[in-house]
Amino acid sequence: MIEQESKSVETGVDRLVHFLKDKGKVELREVAISLNVPEAVLQRWIDFLVEEKIIGLEYNFTKPLVYLIQKTEATAEDKAISRKDFLDYKKGFKERAQKSSVPVDKTEYVWRNHVIQRLELMKKLFYIEAGKRGLKNADTLWLEYKKRAAEM
């Protein structure tokens, strides 16, 4: 029996998010040097991630500082939406990704990661609502919900 190694692909955007995870606010130049990415490319990634509210950007005089936005609670926009709204959102997400120079062949990967992050934000709310309704099979329902969201 041959065992397959589980390999994951890490994009530059993934490296950026991981880099910022425990750093707090970091100068854009320092991030570019640490990740060995040209500042212009990094700026395009950051513009996209700021628009998606994943990364924050502020200025200390003329120095741009970037940081990872730590979301702790689901917002109104994170709540369930119709299938049509979801597909429109997905289309818009992919268009913004391409305008931000995310390679076309990586757009689906970035989309799936975005969906996974949003689902994790919604998980707590999902279980609270299931508890309010007295549902005993919340784990099964959550898995089904995640599966359906991933298929859209």
N, C-alpha and C positions, 0 to 999 in steps of 0.2 A: 504494500500500500504506500502510495506516495503522498507525503504531506505537503500541502501548499503553504508557503509563507504568506502571512498577511502583510501586504505592503500598502501604505497609503501615500498619496501624492500630496505634497505640501507646496502651495503656490507662494509667490512673493507676498500676496495679501495675507495669507495665513501666517507667514513669518512675521509680518508687521503686527498683526493682532496679538500673536504670542509674545512678541518683544514688548509690547505696551502693557501686557497683562499685569505685571507687578511693578511697573516703573513709575507710575504717576505721570506727571507732565514732563515731556522730553522735547528738547529743541529738534526741529525738523532736520537740521543739518546733522545732529548726532545720530538720529535714526538712519539717515541716508548712509552715513559712514559705517555704522554698526551692521546694517543689512547689506552693504555694498551695492546700493541701488542709486542711480542718478537722481538728484533732487527733483528734476522735472517729472520723471516717471512716478516717484514717490508722491509728488504733489497731486498727480491725476488720481492715484489710488485713494489718497486722503480726501480729495474733493468728493469722490463717489461715496466713501464710507461716512463722511460727514453728512451728506445728503440722506443716507440711510440710517442716520442716528446711531452708528456703531462706534464712531470715533468723534471726539470733540477737537476743536481747533480754536486757539485763542492766541493773542499776541501780547508779548511782554516788550513794550516799546516797538521795535521793528523785528524782533525775533519771534517766528511762529513756533508755538508749542502745541504738540499733539498729545492726546490722551485717550484711553479707552473709556467709553461711557459704560458705567456699571449700572445695568438695569436691575432693579430688585423687585419690581411689581409690574404686572401686565397693565398696559394703558388701554384706553378705549379702542385705539386702532389695532391692538393686538387681539381683540375679541373676535369671535367667529363672524365670517362674512359669507355672502352667497358665492356659489361656484363661479358665476360670471364675474363678480367683483374680484375674486381671487385670480382668475385667469387674466383679467385686465391688469391687475397689480403685477402679476408675473411678467407680462409682456412689457410693461413700463420699466420694471426692474432690469430686464435684459437690455432694453434700449439704453437706459442710463449707464449700464455697465459697459456697453460697447462704446458709448460716447466718452466714457472715462478710460478708454484704452485697455479694458480688460479683454484679453484675447477671446475671440469667438468660441474657440474650442474649450475654454475654461469657464464660460458663462454659466453653463448648466451646473457645473461643480460649485461655483460661487452661489448660485441660486439655492441649491440643496442645502448648503451650509447656512444660508440665511434662513431658510425654512426651519431647519433644526434649531437654530438659536431662538427664533420666534416661538416655536413649540415649547421649548424649555421655559420661556417666560410665561407661557400660558398654563403650564402643567399644574402649578399650585392653585390657580384659579379654577381649573377643571376639577381638581379633587375637592376643593371647597364646595363648588356647586353640586358635585355628585353627593357629597355628605349631606348638604341641605335637602336634597331630594331623597335621601335614604337609600341610595343605590349601593348594593352590596358588591357588584361586579365592576367597580370603578377601574381596576387595573386592566381588565379585558376591554372595557370601553375606551380607555386611554390608548391602548395599543391599536385598536381599530381606527380611532380618530387619527393617530399619527400615520398609519398606513394609508388612509384615504388622502391625507394632506400631501404625503410624499408622491402619490400617484398623479396629483393634479399638475 
